Each structure stands twice: as structure tokens, then as C-alpha cells.
Amino acid sequence: MSRARLDADDAASLRRELAWLRKRGGFTAARLVHAPIVDEVLRGSLEDSFERLRHRFVSAIHSLSESGSEQDEPLVGVLLAAFALSPETAGSGSLLERRRAMASRLGCSMETIASREEVGLRLLHSRLVAGRYAQAPLVLDVPEMHGGIVYEETTTLIVVEQRQWRGTVEHYRLANMAGELDFVTISRSYPAHVTAQPGGEFSVNSRPVEGAGWNDHFWHIDPASGRRTPMHDATRYDLAFRAEPLPGEEPTTPISLASRAFHARSLLATIQVRFIGEVPSSIWQFTGASPFARPQAANQYNRTSLDAQQRATLTQRDVHGGLFGGFGWEW
């Protein structure tokens, strides 16, 4: 896989699914099937009907008005319209039409409506992840966990081509709750060339740790000047990066494991493995495993399958403590 195709935007995330779900017919049962992470954060059990999930989603949108800001009520209306969930927009098959109707109703431009949608989606993302709305299936007590870093959402995509590891892309939406902080450290056990997302908020400085792998220190920078600047307290940041084989060192050993552990708290963690070319004869998933207890074979409880794009996906809620979640497979 070329570097041009190995991009953080390839990884599934709640933010991307929310942005996609507002398009065309909006929040419908047929479209929710293609937004599994949204389904995951809304679902309390496998028996929950679409109508129950829809009511929870509407409840999360309405919860945005609880702060009392004069901007909240229009924001709620804009989001309901964007997802075709208001009485006036139900059945509408075009986001453009819904924006035009809201712009006329509020006396503003369609560009203003689109801008408000983006603000609303960021707020809605946080509510859905933490479950802070009236009908939430799971409520997470977030703020005073341990005064450090809290990952609001993380996405990890591992790409395997013809049995060989070709690269990993990761995206972290994090909240800094440790005062001013210069950098975030993420560890790995394998050699790789790591690059931060161009034009992003972080630069990377990788250092080996004797007997324990490597630490990638992601320093916060001012994107305009490239200078290092501390992260502010109680502020959210986006960190995206990719890891690829070292230059001139193409992998030769078939890979059969893809997993990620979190020491800091992650409220919503999605890990995917995508196969290009040959696919495994058997694949299984696991959660909450120590490094020495990751299952070595599939059984009736952990067996999983690939989707039409030859990807396996695992989404976990509220993970921490250094335990692993991910996939193993046999060729």
C-alpha cells in the first residue's frame, strides 16, 4: 500500500460516521446499519429496536440545550434538521435541501448553517461518548478520573498486505486534564517509522526504551509556526499519526496479531485490521487481555469475520489499565 493511501481518514471513527449519517436521507434504519460505531454508542442491548436507538439519538441532540447558552436552541434545531429528525425535514432525502430550509427559517446563509452543524457535531460527539444525556444506555463519570489524559475517542487501523504488515494509522481525540502539558507519549513494541499528520497539532520524537520497545513523544505545536507550545488544561486536541516499516526494511515475517492497549482511559476505542490480497483462514477477537493471555485460536465465543472491504472491526467502551483488545488470526 502506498503512503498516499495510508491515511488517518481511512480509519473508522464516530466523528466520521456522524458526518456521513447526516447526508442524504439522514438518520434512518437503513443508513444506521452502515454506521456501526454510532450504533454501538446508542445500543444498550442487542434487543434494542431502531426506534429506541432513534429516541436516544434525539435525546442526545436535545441535551445540547441544557447549558443555557442562547446559541443552544438554534444548534439543536440545526442538528435535528441535518439528520432529518425534525417534523419539517422527516423524509427529506437531501442534506442540501434541509440546510436551505433551516437557513430560510433562521434568516442566515447556508454556509452559516453548515458551520453550525460542524460545531454541533463536535458537541454531540462528546455527549454520545460519555453518555451524558437523558436516555443514555451507559453513563461514564469522566472529569476527575486521575487528572491526566483522557482519550475521548481513539481509532487504530492496521493494514496487512499479502500477510505482511504495511502500516498503521491512529487518531486520538484527547482531553488534557493535567494542567499545561508539553507532550503525549504513546508506546509501541515494534520498530517503525512514525510520522505525525502533516499540518496537525503535533510533531513526533521517537525514542527506544531498553528492553521495552519504543516511546513516541508527540509534542504539541502551533501549526502556523511549527513551534512547540504547551497544551492547555481542560482542552481537547486531535492527534493523528501513522507508523510504517522502516525505510529499506521490508517485513518478511507474516503477521498474525493486531492489538492495542491503553494505560490512560479511552472512552471509545475502535481497532480495525484490513487485509489486502490474501485473507486469513480464521480470525478471532479479544478484549481485556494481558500480554500473555491473548487467545491463540478461534472458538465459538471469539470467532469473528471480515466485512465487504476485508476489514475486521472491534469497538470497546471505557478501556484502560494496560489490557489489550484486538485480533488474532491464522493463515
C-alpha positions in Angstrom: 0.0 0.0 0.0 1.4 3.4 -0.9 1.8 6.2 1.6 -0.8 8.2 -0.3 -3.4 5.6 0.5 -2.4 5.0 4.1 -4.2 7.9 5.7 -5.9 8.6 9.0 -9.1 9.3 7.2 -9.3 5.6 6.2 -9.9 4.6 9.8 -13.4 4.3 11.1 -14.4 6.8 13.8 -17.5 8.1 15.5 -16.8 11.5 14.1 -16.7 10.3 10.5 -19.8 8.2 10.9 -21.8 11.2 12.4 -20.7 13.4 9.5 -21.7 10.7 7.0 -25.0 9.9 8.7 -26.4 13.5 8.3 -26.2 13.2 4.5 -28.8 12.0 2.0 -31.8 10.6 4.0 -30.2 11.3 7.4 -30.7 9.1 10.4 -32.6 6.1 9.1 -32.6 2.4 9.9 -31.1 1.5 6.5 -28.3 4.0 6.9 -27.5 3.3 10.6 -26.5 -0.3 9.5 -23.6 1.3 7.8 -22.6 3.4 10.9 -21.7 0.6 13.4 -19.9 2.9 15.9 -22.9 5.2 16.2 -25.0 2.1 16.7 -22.5 0.9 19.4 -22.7 4.0 21.5 -26.5 4.1 21.3 -27.2 0.5 22.0 -27.9 -0.9 25.4 -28.5 -4.5 24.3 -28.9 -6.5 21.1 -32.7 -6.4 21.6 -32.9 -2.6 21.3 -35.1 -1.6 18.3 -34.2 1.1 15.8 -36.9 3.3 17.3 -35.2 3.1 20.7 -31.8 4.0 19.2 -33.5 6.9 17.3 -35.0 8.2 20.6 -31.7 8.0 22.3 -30.0 9.9 19.4 -32.7 12.6 19.6 -32.3 12.8 23.4 -28.5 13.3 22.9 -29.1 16.2 20.5 -31.7 17.8 22.8 -29.2 17.6 25.7 -27.0 20.2 24.0 -29.5 22.9 25.1 -29.0 22.2 28.8 -26.1 24.6 29.2 -28.4 27.5 28.8 -26.5 29.3 26.1 -28.5 31.4 23.7 -26.8 29.6 20.8 -28.0 26.2 22.0 -31.6 26.2 20.8 -30.7 27.0 17.2 -27.9 24.5 17.4 -30.4 21.7 18.4 -32.7 22.7 15.5 -29.8 22.7 13.0 -28.7 19.2 14.1 -32.3 17.7 14.1 -32.7 19.1 10.6 -29.3 17.9 9.4 -30.2 14.3 10.4 -33.8 14.6 9.0 -35.2 14.1 12.5 -37.3 17.3 12.8 -41.0 17.2 11.8 -40.3 19.6 8.9 -37.4 17.5 7.5 -38.6 13.9 8.1 -38.5 12.0 4.8 -36.2 14.6 3.1 -33.5 12.9 1.0 -31.2 15.8 0.6 -28.9 17.5 3.2 -28.7 20.5 0.9 -32.5 20.9 0.9 -32.5 20.6 4.7 -29.8 23.3 5.0 -31.7 25.6 2.7 -34.9 25.2 4.8 -33.0 25.9 8.0 -31.3 28.9 6.5 -34.6 30.4 5.5 -36.1 29.7 8.9 -33.3 31.3 10.8 -32.6 34.1 8.4 -29.0 33.2 7.7 -26.9 31.7 4.9 -26.5 28.1 4.1 -22.8 28.5 4.9 -23.7 29.6 8.4 -25.9 26.5 8.8 -23.1 24.2 7.7 -20.7 25.9 10.1 -23.2 25.4 13.0 -23.5 21.8 12.0 -19.8 21.3 12.5 -19.9 22.9 15.9 -22.9 20.8 16.8 -21.3 17.5 15.7 -18.3 18.1 17.9 -20.5 18.7 20.9 -22.8 15.7 20.0 -19.7 13.5 19.7 -18.7 14.2 23.3 -22.2 13.6 24.6 -22.6 10.3 22.9 -19.1 9.1 24.0 -19.6 10.0 27.7 -23.4 9.1 27.7 -24.3 12.4 29.2 -27.9 12.7 28.1 -31.3 11.6 29.5 -31.8 8.3 27.7 -28.1 7.2 27.5 -27.5 3.4 27.8 -24.2 3.9 29.6 -23.1 7.0 31.5 -19.3 7.4 32.2 -18.1 9.6 35.0 -15.2 11.3 33.2 -13.8 14.5 34.6 -11.9 13.7 37.8 -10.6 10.2 36.7 -7.0 10.9 37.7 -6.1 14.4 36.5 -4.2 13.2 33.4 -5.0 12.5 29.8 -8.5 11.1 28.9 -8.9 9.8 25.3 -12.4 10.7 24.2 -12.1 8.6 21.1 -9.3 6.5 19.6 -9.2 4.8 16.2 -6.5 2.3 15.1 -6.3 0.9 11.6 -3.7 -1.8 10.8 -3.1 -2.7 7.2 -1.9 -6.1 6.2 -1.0 -6.9 2.6 -0.2 -10.4 1.4 0.4 -11.5 5.0 2.9 -8.6 5.7 2.4 -5.5 7.9 2.2 -2.4 5.7 1.3 0.3 8.1 -0.8 1.5 11.0 -2.8 4.8 11.2 -4.1 6.1 14.5 -6.2 9.0 15.5 -6.7 10.2 19.1 -9.3 12.8 20.3 -7.9 13.6 23.7 -8.7 15.8 26.7 -5.8 17.2 28.6 -6.8 17.4 32.3 -3.2 17.7 33.7 -2.6 21.4 33.6 -0.2 22.7 31.0 1.4 19.7 29.2 4.1 19.7 26.6 3.7 16.3 25.0 1.8 13.0 25.0 3.6 9.6 24.9 2.4 6.6 23.1 4.3 3.3 23.3 4.8 0.5 20.8 6.6 -2.8 20.8 7.7 -3.0 17.2 10.2 -1.0 15.1 8.6 1.6 12.7 8.9 4.9 11.0 6.4 7.2 12.7 5.2 10.4 11.3 2.6 12.9 12.7 -0.2 14.1 10.4 1.1 16.9 8.2 -0.5 20.3 9.2 -1.6 18.9 12.5 -1.2 20.0 16.1 1.7 17.7 17.0 5.3 16.7 16.0 6.9 13.4 17.0 10.1 12.5 18.6 10.7 8.7 18.9 13.0 7.1 21.5 13.9 3.5 22.2 13.2 2.1 25.6 15.7 -0.6 26.5 14.0 -4.0 26.7 10.5 -2.5 26.3 10.2 -1.2 22.7 9.8 2.5 21.8 8.2 5.6 23.1 6.8 8.1 20.6 6.6 11.5 22.2 4.1 13.8 20.5 4.9 17.4 21.2 2.2 20.0 20.8 3.0 22.6 18.3 1.5 25.8 16.8 0.5 24.6 13.3 1.1 28.0 11.8 4.7 28.4 13.1 5.7 24.8 13.9 7.0 25.9 17.3 6.3 23.8 20.4 3.6 25.2 22.7 2.1 23.6 25.8 -1.3 22.1 25.7 -3.8 24.0 27.8 -5.7 22.5 30.7 -9.2 21.2 30.2 -8.8 21.4 26.4 -9.4 18.9 23.6 -6.9 18.1 21.0 -6.6 15.9 17.9 -3.6 13.7 17.4 -3.2 11.7 14.2 -0.1 9.7 13.0 1.0 6.7 11.0 3.6 4.0 11.5 5.2 2.2 8.6 8.1 -0.2 8.1 11.5 1.4 8.4 12.9 2.6 5.1 14.8 -0.2 3.4 13.5 -2.8 5.8 10.5 -4.5 4.2 8.8 -7.0 6.6 9.4 -10.7 5.8 7.6 -12.4 8.6 3.8 -13.0 8.3 1.8 -11.0 10.8 -0.9 -12.8 12.8 -1.8 -10.3 15.6 -3.2 -6.8 15.8 -3.9 -5.2 19.1 -3.8 -2.0 21.2 -3.6 -1.4 25.0 -4.5 1.8 26.8 -2.9 2.9 30.1 -4.8 6.2 30.0 -8.6 6.0 29.9 -10.2 5.6 26.5 -13.9 6.2 26.4 -14.4 4.8 22.9 -11.8 2.8 21.2 -12.1 1.3 17.7 -9.4 -1.0 16.3 -9.6 -2.3 12.7 -7.4 -4.6 10.7 -7.7 -4.5 6.9 -6.4 -7.2 4.6 -5.2 -6.6 1.1 -4.9 -9.7 -1.1 -4.8 -12.9 0.9 -7.2 -13.1 3.9 -6.9 -15.3 7.0 -8.5 -18.8 7.1 -9.6 -18.0 10.6 -9.8 -14.8 12.7 -10.8 -14.0 16.3 -11.1 -11.0 18.6 -10.4 -10.4 22.2 -10.7 -7.7 24.9 -9.3 -7.1 28.4 -6.3 -9.5 27.8 -2.9 -9.3 29.4 0.1 -9.5 27.0 0.5 -13.2 27.9 -3.2 -14.1 27.8 -4.2 -13.1 24.3 -6.0 -16.1 22.7 -4.1 -18.1 20.2 -7.0 -19.7 18.3 -10.6 -19.1 17.4 -13.5 -20.7 19.2 -17.3 -20.3 19.3 -17.1 -17.3 21.6 -14.4 -15.2 20.0 -14.7 -16.0 16.3 -15.3 -13.0 14.0 -15.5 -12.3 10.3 -14.4 -9.7 7.7 -16.7 -7.1 6.1 -17.0 -6.5 2.3 -13.9 -4.4 2.4 -11.9 -7.2 4.1 -11.8 -5.5 7.4 -12.4 -6.7 11.0 -13.6 -4.1 13.5 -13.7 -4.1 17.3 -15.2 -1.2 19.3 -14.7 -1.0 23.0 -16.2 1.3 25.7 -14.3 2.8 28.6 -11.0 0.8 28.4 -7.8 1.4 30.4 -5.4 -0.4 32.7 -3.0 -1.6 30.0 -5.1 -4.6 28.9 -5.2 -5.5 25.2 -8.0 -5.6 22.7 -7.7 -6.6 19.1 -7.5 -9.6 16.7 -5.5 -12.7 16.1 -5.7 -14.9 13.0 -4.3 -17.9 11.2 -3.3 -18.1 7.5 
